């Protein structure tokens, strides 16, 4: 886990990384003319940090874990959309694979935080 004191959701490494991912997805797909797809992939990327922050501010460990699980589901949804982006040619292979790898790392971060919250809180 993290060595620094967590006083707000903005202090969480997983929230910071998920925000970077959402910003990158917004920028990458900002010019896409496939509005339905663009909207869907942007929404799933934004859902990750949004659920982390919402769960954190619920002031209940059980609720926080529930929202972390929702964020993890959104991360899986985003990864699926990135695979689709690769297969239909919306993204070059190197960019798609790098983003897919980042979603795997985010999912692992979320899993580890969920595990920690279940065991120590």
C-alpha positions as CSV (number, residue, x, y, z in Angstrom):
1,X,0.0,0.0,0.0
2,X,1.1,3.6,0.3
3,X,3.5,5.1,2.8
4,X,2.0,8.5,2.9
5,X,-1.0,9.4,5.0
6,X,-4.3,9.3,3.1
7,X,-6.5,12.2,4.3
8,X,-8.7,12.6,1.1
9,X,-9.4,10.6,-2.0
10,X,-7.1,12.8,-4.0
11,X,-4.2,11.3,-1.9
12,X,-4.9,7.8,-3.3
13,X,-2.4,6.6,-6.0
14,X,-5.2,4.6,-7.7
15,X,-7.4,7.7,-7.9
16,X,-4.5,9.8,-9.4
17,X,-3.7,7.1,-11.9
18,X,-7.3,6.7,-12.9
19,X,-7.6,10.4,-13.4
20,X,-4.6,10.4,-15.7
21,X,-6.2,7.5,-17.7
22,X,-9.5,9.4,-18.0
23,X,-7.7,12.6,-19.2
24,X,-5.7,10.5,-21.8
25,X,-8.9,8.8,-23.0
26,X,-10.7,12.1,-23.4
27,X,-7.8,13.5,-25.4
28,X,-7.3,10.5,-27.6
29,X,-10.9,10.2,-28.5
30,X,-11.8,13.9,-28.6
31,X,-11.8,14.0,-32.4
32,X,-13.6,10.7,-32.9
33,X,-16.7,11.1,-35.2
34,X,-18.2,7.9,-33.8
35,X,-20.1,9.8,-31.1
36,X,-21.7,6.7,-29.5
37,X,-18.4,5.0,-29.1
38,X,-16.6,8.1,-28.0
39,X,-19.3,8.8,-25.4
40,X,-19.2,5.2,-24.1
41,X,-15.4,5.0,-23.8
42,X,-15.1,8.4,-22.2
43,X,-17.9,7.6,-19.7
44,X,-16.3,4.3,-18.6
45,X,-12.9,6.0,-18.1
46,X,-14.5,8.8,-16.0
47,X,-16.5,6.2,-14.0
48,X,-13.3,4.8,-12.5
49,X,-12.0,7.9,-10.5
50,X,-15.6,9.0,-9.9
51,X,-16.5,5.8,-8.1
52,X,-13.3,5.8,-6.1
53,X,-14.0,9.3,-4.9
54,X,-17.7,8.7,-4.3
55,X,-17.0,5.6,-2.3
56,X,-14.2,7.2,-0.3
57,X,-16.5,10.1,0.8
58,X,-19.3,7.7,1.9
59,X,-17.5,7.3,5.3
60,X,-18.3,3.6,5.5
61,X,-15.7,1.0,4.7
62,X,-18.4,-1.4,3.3
63,X,-19.6,1.4,1.0
64,X,-16.1,2.3,-0.1
65,X,-15.4,-1.4,-1.0
66,X,-18.6,-1.5,-3.0
67,X,-17.7,1.6,-5.0
68,X,-14.1,0.2,-5.5
69,X,-15.7,-2.9,-7.0
70,X,-17.8,-0.7,-9.3
71,X,-14.7,1.2,-10.3
72,X,-13.0,-2.1,-11.1
73,X,-16.0,-3.1,-13.3
74,X,-15.7,0.2,-15.1
75,X,-12.0,-0.5,-15.6
76,X,-12.8,-3.9,-17.2
77,X,-15.4,-2.2,-19.4
78,X,-12.8,0.3,-20.5
79,X,-10.3,-2.4,-21.3
80,X,-13.0,-4.2,-23.5
81,X,-13.6,-0.9,-25.4
82,X,-9.9,-0.5,-25.9
83,X,-9.7,-4.0,-27.4
84,X,-12.6,-3.0,-29.7
85,X,-10.8,0.2,-30.6
86,X,-7.8,-1.9,-31.7
87,X,-9.8,-4.4,-33.6
88,X,-11.8,-1.8,-35.6
89,X,-8.8,0.4,-36.2
90,X,-9.7,3.4,-34.0
91,X,-6.3,3.1,-32.3
92,X,-2.8,2.1,-33.5
93,X,-1.7,-1.2,-32.0
94,X,1.1,0.3,-29.8
95,X,-1.2,2.9,-28.2
96,X,-4.0,0.4,-27.7
97,X,-1.8,-2.2,-26.0
98,X,-0.2,0.5,-23.8
99,X,-3.6,1.7,-22.6
100,X,-4.8,-1.9,-22.1
101,X,-1.8,-2.6,-20.0
102,X,-2.5,0.5,-17.9
103,X,-6.1,-0.8,-17.3
104,X,-4.7,-4.0,-16.1
105,X,-2.4,-2.1,-13.6
106,X,-5.3,0.0,-12.5
107,X,-7.4,-3.1,-11.9
108,X,-4.6,-4.6,-9.9
109,X,-4.3,-1.4,-7.8
110,X,-8.1,-1.5,-7.2
111,X,-8.0,-5.2,-6.2
112,X,-5.2,-4.6,-3.8
113,X,-7.0,-1.6,-2.2
114,X,-10.2,-3.7,-1.9
115,X,-8.2,-6.5,-0.2
116,X,-6.5,-4.1,2.2
117,X,-9.9,-2.5,3.1
118,X,-11.4,-5.9,3.7
119,X,-8.5,-7.2,5.9
120,X,-7.5,-4.1,7.9
121,X,-10.6,-1.9,8.3
